[in-house]
Amino acid sequence: MEKGITWVGIDAHKKTLAVAVMSDAHALDEFTIDNDERSIRKLVRRLEREARGGEIRVCYEAGTCGYALQRRLEVAGRVVCDVIAPSLIPRKPGERIKTDKRDARKLAELYRAGVLTTVSPPTPEQEAIRDLCRCRETVRADLGRCRHRLVKLLVRRGYVFRSTSRLWSEAHRRWLAAIKFESVVDQVVVAEYTLAIEQAERRLRALDAELEKAAQLPLYREHVAWLRCFRGVDTIVAMIFVAELHGVDRFESPRALAAYLGLVPSLYASGESATRGGITKTGNGHIRRALIQTAWHYRHHRAVVGPKLRARRQGQPERVVTIADEAQRRLTVRYRRLSERGKMPTKVVVAVARELVGFMWAALHEGAKASAAPRPSLAIKPLSKTAVGQRREARKEKRAI
């Protein structure tokens, strides 16, 4: 006789876990436990007794509790735990009552029905590098806010930087240092804002150095080197892309990856009407922001390989370099044609970023093939006499038309 499956839904919180257990042999059971290792071990032992050798499948929503609960459950016993994507859970439009027990029961029912979408959890090492990337993003945002406060203070005092140089360039910093205030209070405020900027810049440089070290780890070295063959993609952007995805092989196609990153247009279709809107902005926003910043490098009309990019491509697989060259040629033309059609620059950049995702996906797959198999010959075969004659006849017909 085949043993049944025990389906468990957990509504996880920082201090408590609301649990709903469903199976063919037992009725629905609901209870609440503490969110600590001891209580989780007791929960697993209880589930194993009630399952009587059957399979135990547990799920909970991805959220602030992270993946610690999944690891504790699987270590405690023979439990299969899946983490569910919260944004893809079906919801009833008329449902107006929400409690922890209802959420746990709903997860168990939908899990048994097979309509939930799971997320791919990273390993503890991958999660540590991902948190390092996100820490760097936080410091970068803090630096931007600190700079914004100082610039707006100076604008309120009537000091506007009117040079053609960019803000926070060497010329701008010399201009800031030359400003003198008569009020002692203003001097104190500017000094504090300047100190905050210097501290944030030091923190950002330190985190950039740590990411450079992490890029040399065996888990990331090859993939980061392949992605650095693209124009505008250096170590930081490559590390964000690789660390946040923690495995591009789980995406079957570039379209699936672009949809995961929220770079595809939204669609509302009903009957004969279909309306497309802005991009969905679902999935990982860290990668999306980095890719859109990278896409601005393709606004230059000339697809030139500079000395820095040429140095990054030294020693990399020829397949990857070919894909990167094709991306550079195509995306520069794409940016120019969309701009000539009157599209807004921001929309053009998003379109370029969406296509860039496909090239980066292909580079990682082709790079893996190149490292696993010997490189084929890239010599161009000469055309046969028949093919040459067919092309000559086609040109004559075209001129006659």
MORAPE-V41999 format. One record per pair of residues at least 12 apart in sequence whose C-alpha atoms are under 10 Angstrom apart, sorted by the first residue. I is the first residue (numbers start at 1). GAP is how many residues later the second one is. If there is no record, write none. Layout:
I & GAP
I & GAP
This chain:
2 & 52
3 & 21
3 & 22
3 & 48
3 & 49
3 & 50
3 & 51
3 & 52
4 & 19
4 & 20
4 & 21
4 & 47
4 & 48
4 & 49
4 & 50
4 & 51
4 & 52
5 & 17
5 & 18
5 & 19
5 & 20
5 & 46
5 & 48
5 & 49
5 & 50
5 & 51
5 & 52
5 & 107
6 & 15
6 & 16
6 & 17
6 & 18
6 & 19
6 & 20
6 & 41
6 & 42
6 & 44
6 & 45
6 & 46
6 & 48
6 & 49
6 & 50
6 & 51
6 & 52
6 & 73
6 & 102
6 & 106
7 & 13
7 & 14
7 & 15
7 & 16
7 & 17
7 & 21
7 & 40
7 & 44
7 & 48
7 & 49
7 & 50
7 & 51
7 & 52
7 & 100
7 & 101
7 & 102
7 & 103
7 & 104
7 & 105
8 & 12
8 & 13
8 & 14
8 & 15
8 & 20
8 & 21
8 & 22
8 & 39
8 & 48
8 & 49
8 & 50
8 & 51
8 & 52
8 & 73
8 & 96
8 & 97
8 & 99
8 & 100
8 & 101
8 & 103
8 & 104
9 & 12
9 & 13
9 & 21
9 & 48
9 & 49
9 & 50
9 & 51
9 & 52
9 & 72
9 & 73
9 & 92
9 & 94
9 & 95
9 & 96
9 & 97
9 & 98
9 & 99
9 & 100
9 & 101
9 & 102
9 & 103
10 & 20
10 & 21
10 & 22
10 & 48
10 & 49
10 & 50
10 & 51
10 & 90
10 & 91
10 & 93
10 & 94
10 & 95
10 & 96
10 & 97
10 & 98
11 & 21
11 & 48
11 & 49
11 & 50
11 & 88
11 & 89
11 & 90
11 & 91
11 & 92
11 & 93
11 & 94
11 & 95
11 & 96
11 & 97
12 & 22
12 & 23
12 & 47
12 & 48
12 & 49
12 & 50
12 & 51
12 & 52
12 & 53
12 & 54
12 & 57
12 & 88
12 & 91
12 & 92
13 & 21
13 & 22
13 & 50
13 & 51
13 & 52
13 & 87
14 & 20
14 & 21
14 & 22
14 & 50
14 & 51
15 & 18
15 & 19
15 & 20
15 & 21
15 & 50
16 & 16
16 & 17
16 & 18
16 & 19
16 & 20
16 & 23
16 & 84
17 & 14
17 & 15
17 & 16
17 & 17
17 & 18
17 & 19
17 & 22
17 & 23
17 & 43
17 & 52
17 & 83
17 & 84
17 & 87
18 & 12
18 & 13
18 & 14
18 & 15
18 & 16
18 & 17
18 & 81
18 & 82
18 & 83
18 & 84
18 & 85
18 & 86
18 & 87
19 & 12
19 & 13
19 & 14
19 & 24
19 & 39
19 & 40
19 & 41
19 & 81
19 & 82
19 & 83
19 & 84
19 & 85
19 & 86
19 & 88
19 & 89
20 & 12
20 & 38
20 & 80
20 & 81
20 & 82
20 & 83
20 & 84
20 & 85
20 & 86
20 & 87
20 & 88
20 & 89
21 & 26
21 & 35
21 & 36
21 & 37
21 & 83
21 & 84
21 & 87
21 & 88
22 & 83
22 & 86
22 & 87
22 & 90
23 & 27
23 & 28
23 & 33
23 & 85
23 & 89
24 & 27
25 & 25
25 & 26
26 & 24
26 & 25
28 & 77
28 & 80
29 & 76
30 & 71
30 & 72
30 & 74
30 & 75
31 & 70
31 & 73
32 & 68
32 & 69
35 & 30
35 & 34
36 & 33
36 & 36
37 & 32
37 & 35
37 & 36
37 & 39
38 & 34
38 & 38
40 & 29
40 & 32
40 & 33
40 & 36
41 & 31
41 & 32
41 & 33
41 & 34
41 & 35
41 & 36
42 & 34
43 & 30
43 & 33
43 & 34
44 & 12
44 & 28
44 & 29
44 & 30
44 & 31
44 & 32
44 & 33
44 & 34
44 & 35
45 & 31
45 & 32
45 & 33
47 & 30
47 & 31
47 & 32
48 & 29
48 & 30
48 & 31
53 & 25
54 & 24
55 & 23
55 & 24
55 & 25
56 & 21
56 & 22
56 & 23
56 & 24
56 & 25
57 & 21
57 & 22
57 & 23
57 & 24
57 & 25
57 & 51
57 & 54
57 & 55
58 & 12
58 & 15
58 & 16
58 & 21
58 & 22
58 & 23
58 & 24
58 & 25
58 & 49
58 & 50
58 & 53
59 & 21
59 & 22
59 & 23
59 & 24
59 & 25
59 & 45
59 & 48
59 & 49
59 & 52
59 & 57
59 & 59
60 & 21
60 & 22
60 & 23
60 & 24
60 & 25
60 & 26
60 & 43
60 & 44
60 & 47
60 & 48
60 & 51
60 & 58
61 & 21
61 & 22
61 & 23
61 & 24
61 & 25
61 & 26
61 & 28
61 & 42
61 & 43
61 & 46
61 & 57
61 & 58
62 & 20
62 & 21
62 & 22
62 & 23
62 & 24
62 & 25
62 & 56
62 & 57
62 & 59
63 & 20
63 & 21
63 & 22
63 & 23
66 & 17
66 & 55
66 & 61
67 & 15
67 & 16
67 & 54
67 & 55
67 & 56
67 & 57
67 & 60
68 & 56
69 & 12
69 & 14
70 & 12
70 & 13
70 & 51
71 & 50
71 & 52
71 & 53
82 & 29
82 & 34
82 & 35
82 & 36
82 & 37
82 & 38
82 & 39
83 & 33
83 & 34
83 & 35
83 & 36
83 & 37
83 & 38
84 & 23
84 & 27
84 & 32
84 & 33
84 & 34
84 & 35
84 & 36
85 & 31
85 & 32
85 & 33
85 & 34
85 & 35
85 & 198
86 & 30
86 & 31
86 & 32
86 & 33
87 & 30
87 & 195
87 & 196
88 & 27
88 & 28
88 & 29
88 & 30
89 & 17
89 & 18
89 & 21
89 & 22
89 & 26
89 & 27
89 & 28
90 & 16
90 & 17
90 & 20
90 & 25
90 & 26
91 & 15
120 & 125
120 & 126
120 & 127
120 & 130
121 & 124
121 & 125
122 & 121
122 & 122
122 & 123
122 & 124
122 & 125
123 & 123
125 & 94
126 & 93
126 & 94
126 & 116
126 & 117
126 & 118
126 & 119
126 & 120
126 & 121
127 & 116
127 & 117
127 & 119
128 & 115
129 & 81
129 & 82
129 & 85
129 & 86
129 & 110
129 & 111
129 & 113
129 & 114
129 & 115
129 & 117
130 & 109
130 & 110
130 & 111
130 & 112
130 & 113
130 & 114
130 & 115
130 & 116
131 & 112
131 & 113
132 & 75
132 & 76
132 & 78
132 & 79
132 & 82
132 & 108
132 & 111
133 & 74
133 & 75
133 & 77
133 & 78
133 & 103
133 & 104
133 & 106
133 & 107
133 & 108
133 & 110
133 & 111
133 & 153
134 & 106
134 & 109
134 & 110
134 & 152
135 & 69
135 & 72
136 & 67
136 & 68
136 & 69
136 & 70
136 & 71
136 & 72
136 & 74
136 & 75
136 & 100
136 & 104
137 & 67
137 & 70
137 & 103
137 & 149
137 & 153
138 & 66
139 & 61
139 & 62
139 & 63
139 & 64
139 & 65
139 & 66
139 & 68
140 & 60
140 & 61
140 & 63
140 & 64
141 & 59
142 & 54
142 & 55
142 & 58
142 & 59
142 & 62
143 & 53
143 & 54
143 & 55
143 & 56
143 & 57
143 & 58
143 & 60
143 & 61
144 & 53
144 & 56
144 & 57
145 & 51
145 & 52
146 & 46
146 & 47
146 & 48
146 & 49
146 & 50
146 & 51
146 & 52
146 & 53
146 & 54
147 & 20
147 & 21
147 & 46
147 & 47
147 & 49
147 & 50
147 & 51
147 & 53
148 & 45
148 & 49
149 & 41
149 & 44
149 & 45
149 & 48
150 & 26
150 & 39
150 & 40
150 & 41
150 & 42
150 & 43
150 & 44
150 & 46
150 & 47
151 & 16
151 & 25
151 & 39
151 & 42
153 & 33
153 & 36
153 & 37
153 & 40
154 & 22
154 & 25
154 & 36
157 & 24
157 & 29
159 & 16
159 & 17
159 & 20
160 & 15
161 & 14
161 & 15
163 & 12
176 & 14
176 & 18
177 & 17
208 & 27
208 & 28
209 & 27
211 & 24
211 & 25
211 & 28
211 & 29
212 & 23
212 & 24
212 & 27
214 & 21
214 & 25
215 & 20
215 & 21
215 & 23
215 & 24
215 & 27
215 & 28
219 & 23
219 & 24
219 & 27
220 & 18
220 & 19
220 & 22
220 & 23
220 & 26
221 & 18
222 & 94
222 & 142
222 & 145
222 & 146
222 & 149
223 & 15
223 & 16
223 & 18
223 & 19
223 & 140
223 & 141
223 & 142
223 & 144
223 & 145
224 & 12
224 & 13
224 & 14
224 & 15
224 & 16
224 & 17
224 & 18
224 & 19
224 & 140
225 & 13
225 & 14
225 & 87
225 & 88
225 & 89
225 & 90
225 & 91
225 & 92
225 & 95
225 & 142
226 & 12
226 & 86
226 & 87
226 & 90
226 & 91
226 & 93
226 & 94
226 & 95
226 & 98
226 & 134
226 & 137
226 & 138
226 & 140
226 & 141
226 & 142
227 & 12
227 & 14
227 & 15
227 & 85
227 & 86
227 & 93
227 & 94
227 & 97
227 & 132
227 & 133
227 & 134
227 & 136
227 & 137
227 & 140
228 & 81
228 & 83
228 & 84
228 & 85
228 & 88
228 & 93
228 & 96
228 & 132
229 & 80
229 & 81
229 & 82
229 & 83
229 & 84
229 & 85
229 & 87
229 & 88
229 & 91
229 & 92
229 & 93
229 & 94
229 & 95
229 & 96
229 & 131
229 & 134
230 & 64
230 & 75
230 & 79
230 & 82
230 & 83
230 & 90
230 & 91
230 & 93
230 & 94
230 & 95
230 & 96
230 & 97
230 & 98
230 & 126
230 & 129
230 & 130
230 & 133
231 & 63
231 & 64
231 & 66
231 & 67
231 & 72
231 & 73
231 & 74
231 & 75
231 & 77
231 & 78
231 & 79
231 & 93
231 & 94
231 & 96
231 & 97
232 & 59
232 & 61
232 & 62
232 & 63
232 & 64
232 & 65
232 & 66
232 & 77
232 & 96
233 & 57
233 & 58
233 & 60
233 & 61
233 & 62
233 & 64
233 & 76
233 & 79
234 & 60
234 & 74
234 & 75
234 & 78
236 & 54
237 & 49
237 & 50
237 & 52
237 & 53
237 & 54
237 & 56
237 & 57
238 & 49
238 & 52
238 & 53
238 & 122
239 & 48
240 & 46
240 & 47
240 & 48
240 & 50
240 & 51
241 & 43
241 & 45
241 & 46
241 & 47
241 & 49
241 & 50
241 & 116
241 & 119
242 & 45
242 & 122
243 & 44
244 & 40
244 & 41
244 & 42
244 & 43
245 & 12
245 & 15
245 & 16
245 & 39
245 & 42
247 & 117
248 & 112
248 & 113
248 & 114
248 & 116
248 & 117
249 & 112
249 & 115
249 & 116
251 & 110
252 & 109
253 & 105
253 & 108
253 & 109
254 & 100
254 & 101
254 & 102
254 & 103
254 & 104
254 & 105
254 & 106
254 & 107
254 & 108
255 & 99
255 & 100
255 & 102
255 & 103
255 & 106
256 & 102
257 & 26
257 & 97
257 & 100
257 & 101
257 & 104
258 & 25
258 & 30
258 & 95
258 & 96
258 & 97
258 & 98
258 & 99
258 & 100
258 & 103
259 & 20
259 & 21
259 & 22
259 & 23
259 & 24
259 & 95
260 & 20
260 & 21
260 & 22
260 & 23
260 & 24
260 & 25
260 & 28
261 & 18
261 & 19
261 & 20
261 & 21
261 & 22
261 & 23
261 & 24
261 & 25
261 & 26
261 & 27
261 & 28
261 & 30
261 & 93
261 & 96
262 & 16
262 & 17
262 & 18
262 & 19
262 & 20
262 & 21
262 & 22
262 & 23
262 & 25
262 & 26
262 & 92
263 & 15
263 & 16
263 & 17
263 & 18
263 & 19
263 & 20
263 & 22
263 & 25
263 & 28
263 & 29
263 & 87
263 & 88
263 & 90
263 & 91
263 & 92
263 & 94
264 & 13
264 & 14
264 & 15
264 & 16
264 & 17
264 & 18
264 & 86
264 & 87
264 & 90
265 & 12
265 & 13
265 & 14
265 & 15
265 & 16
265 & 86
266 & 12
266 & 13
266 & 14
266 & 15
267 & 12
267 & 13
278 & 69
278 & 72
279 & 68
279 & 71
279 & 72
288 & 62
288 & 65
288 & 66
288 & 69
289 & 61
289 & 64
290 & 63
291 & 58
291 & 59
291 & 61
291 & 62
291 & 63
291 & 65
291 & 66
292 & 54
292 & 57
292 & 58
292 & 59
292 & 60
292 & 61
292 & 62
292 & 64
293 & 56
293 & 57
293 & 60
294 & 55
294 & 58
294 & 59
294 & 62
295 & 36
295 & 37
295 & 40
295 & 53
295 & 54
295 & 55
295 & 56
295 & 57
295 & 58
295 & 59
295 & 60
295 & 61
296 & 36
296 & 39
296 & 49
296 & 50
296 & 52
296 & 53
296 & 54
296 & 56
296 & 57
297 & 31
297 & 34
297 & 35
297 & 52
298 & 29
298 & 30
298 & 31
298 & 32
298 & 33
298 & 34
298 & 35
298 & 36
298 & 37
298 & 38
298 & 51
298 & 54
298 & 55
299 & 32
299 & 33
299 & 34
299 & 35
299 & 36
299 & 37
299 & 40
299 & 46
299 & 49
299 & 50
299 & 53
300 & 31
300 & 32
300 & 33
300 & 35
300 & 36
301 & 28
301 & 30
301 & 31
301 & 32
301 & 33
301 & 34
301 & 35
302 & 26
302 & 27
302 & 30
302 & 31
303 & 22
303 & 23
303 & 24
303 & 25
303 & 26
303 & 27
303 & 28
303 & 29
303 & 30
304 & 21
304 & 24
304 & 25
305 & 20
305 & 23
316 & 51
316 & 54
316 & 55
317 & 46
317 & 49
317 & 50
317 & 51
317 & 52
317 & 53
317 & 54
317 & 58
318 & 48
318 & 49
318 & 52
318 & 57
318 & 60
319 & 43
319 & 44
319 & 46
319 & 47
319 & 48
319 & 49
319 & 50
319 & 51
319 & 56
319 & 57
319 & 59
320 & 39
320 & 40
320 & 42
320 & 43
320 & 44
320 & 45
320 & 46
320 & 47
320 & 48
320 & 50
321 & 42
321 & 46
322 & 41
323 & 36
323 & 37
323 & 39
323 & 40
323 & 43
323 & 44
324 & 32
324 & 35
324 & 36
324 & 38
324 & 39
326 & 33
327 & 25
327 & 28
327 & 29
327 & 31
327 & 32
327 & 33
328 & 28
328 & 31
330 & 22
330 & 25
330 & 26
331 & 18
331 & 20
331 & 21
331 & 22
331 & 24
331 & 25
332 & 20
333 & 19
334 & 14
334 & 15
334 & 17
334 & 18
334 & 21
335 & 12
335 & 13
335 & 14
335 & 16
335 & 17
336 & 12
338 & 13
338 & 14
